[in-house]
């Protein structure tokens, strides 16, 4: 059986909210998704790539809007992995600008984070007003990632 995950990560890959904020956010999410098969938060010692699973389509340069080849992206990911994703800066092959791997446009959305909250098999999407409430509680703008495995 396959699962869908609705994940929330900070827009900054190095941001980790305090435990009180995390617990409050989980309670808000739990009330919003009563039929979900699980809700949990996870923190890491270094940024992790929070992917979209089989929802992956492509990666696009945020500057020139050209698609970045998967092979080139994988090589850039391998290089960043060598330092545990502590440095995400790269020079894109299309237009040569320096940009963070986190700021590439992932289709479907993905990103790097040291913290995530995920809802397993949510029955719906989160409303914009509830997303804003989570951002206020956690003290950061959030990136919403739909993952399918």
C-alpha positions in Angstrom: 0.0 0.0 0.0 1.3 3.5 -0.8 1.3 6.5 1.5 1.0 10.2 1.1 2.7 12.6 3.4 2.1 16.3 3.9 5.3 17.7 5.2 6.1 21.2 6.6 9.7 22.4 6.6 11.2 25.9 7.4 12.1 28.0 4.4 15.6 28.3 6.0 17.4 24.9 5.9 19.2 25.6 9.3 16.2 26.7 11.4 14.9 24.6 14.2 12.1 25.9 16.4 12.1 25.4 20.1 10.4 22.3 21.7 7.4 24.3 23.0 6.6 25.7 19.6 7.0 22.2 18.0 4.6 20.7 20.5 2.0 23.5 20.0 2.3 23.1 16.2 1.7 19.3 16.5 -1.5 19.9 18.6 -2.8 22.4 16.0 -2.1 19.9 13.2 -3.6 17.0 15.1 -6.9 19.0 15.5 -6.8 19.9 11.8 -6.2 16.3 10.6 -8.1 14.0 13.0 -8.2 11.1 10.5 -4.5 11.1 9.6 -2.6 7.8 10.2 0.2 9.6 12.0 1.7 13.0 12.8 5.2 13.5 14.0 8.0 16.0 14.2 11.7 15.3 13.5 14.9 17.3 14.0 18.3 16.5 12.6 21.9 17.6 13.4 22.4 18.8 9.8 20.1 19.6 6.9 18.4 16.7 5.2 16.8 16.7 1.7 13.1 16.4 2.2 11.9 15.0 -1.0 8.6 14.5 -2.7 9.0 10.8 -3.4 7.3 9.7 -6.7 5.9 13.2 -7.1 9.3 14.2 -8.5 9.0 15.9 -11.9 12.0 18.2 -12.4 14.3 20.9 -11.1 14.2 24.4 -12.5 16.7 27.3 -12.2 15.1 30.2 -10.1 16.9 32.8 -12.3 16.5 31.8 -15.9 13.6 29.2 -15.5 15.5 26.6 -17.5 15.2 22.9 -16.4 18.3 21.6 -14.7 19.3 18.1 -15.8 18.8 15.4 -13.2 22.3 14.0 -13.6 23.9 17.5 -13.0 21.6 18.0 -10.0 22.6 14.6 -8.6 26.3 15.4 -8.9 25.7 18.7 -7.1 23.8 16.8 -4.3 26.6 14.3 -4.0 29.1 17.2 -3.5 27.0 18.9 -0.9 26.5 15.6 0.9 30.2 15.4 1.4 29.9 18.2 4.0 26.6 17.0 5.4 24.7 19.7 3.4 26.3 22.4 5.6 27.1 24.3 2.4 24.3 24.3 -0.2 25.7 26.9 -2.5 26.1 25.9 -6.2 26.7 27.5 -9.6 23.9 26.4 -11.9 24.9 25.2 -15.4 22.3 27.1 -17.3 23.0 30.7 -16.5 26.0 30.4 -14.1 24.5 32.2 -11.1 25.3 31.1 -7.6 22.3 29.8 -5.7 21.4 27.5 -2.9 20.3 23.9 -3.7 17.4 24.8 -1.4 16.4 27.7 -3.6 16.1 25.7 -6.8 12.5 25.3 -7.9 11.6 21.7 -7.3 8.5 20.4 -9.2 6.8 19.2 -6.9 8.2 21.2 -4.0 11.1 19.8 -2.0 13.8 21.3 0.1 16.4 21.1 2.8 15.6 21.2 6.5 16.9 20.4 10.0 13.3 20.1 11.2 10.1 18.8 9.7 6.6 18.0 10.7 4.8 15.3 8.7 1.2 14.1 8.4 0.8 10.6 7.1 -2.2 10.1 4.8 -4.0 13.4 5.5 -7.6 13.5 4.5 -7.2 17.0 3.0 -4.8 19.8 2.3 -4.1 22.5 4.9 -5.9 25.8 4.5 -3.8 28.9 3.9 -5.0 30.4 7.2 -4.0 27.3 9.1 -0.6 27.3 7.4 -0.1 30.9 8.5 -1.0 29.9 12.0 1.6 27.2 12.0 4.2 29.7 10.7 3.3 32.1 13.5 3.6 29.3 16.1 6.9 28.1 14.7 8.3 31.6 14.0 9.3 30.9 10.4 7.7 30.7 6.9 7.1 27.1 5.9 7.5 25.1 2.7 4.7 22.6 2.2 5.8 19.3 0.6 3.5 16.6 -0.7 5.4 13.3 -0.8 4.1 10.0 -2.2 5.8 6.6 -1.6 
